[in-house]
Amino acid sequence: MMRLGIPWKKVRRPDDKRQVIELLVQENVSERQACKLVDLPRSSFRYKRKVKDDISLMEALEELIKKHPSIGFWKCYHRLRRKGHPWNHKRLYQVYKYG
């Protein structure tokens, strides 16, 4: 099925819906109509993600691990919190696990 020269398939993720809306807007369909057609609120279409900056988190964690290589995640977490860093355990664990 084709609409406005665009191969039409069911889109589920907001990122995919944004791409479809951008294509429709390029084809001279208003943003409001395109959002309604794709069933995505205009506020969600206009939302710009904030880029996560984990560099300071990674540096603080590496410094702590180099100084104390035998301590585990929870000790790292509590020591960084005592130093005044605002990161919660979920974000810190994600960097600890993959970093």
Secondary structure, DSSP 4 states (H G I P E B T S, - for coil): -EETTEE-----SHHHHHHHHHHHHHTT--HHHHHHHHT--HHHHH--PPPP--HHHHHHHHHHHHH-TT--HHHHHHHHHHTT----HHHHHHHHHH-
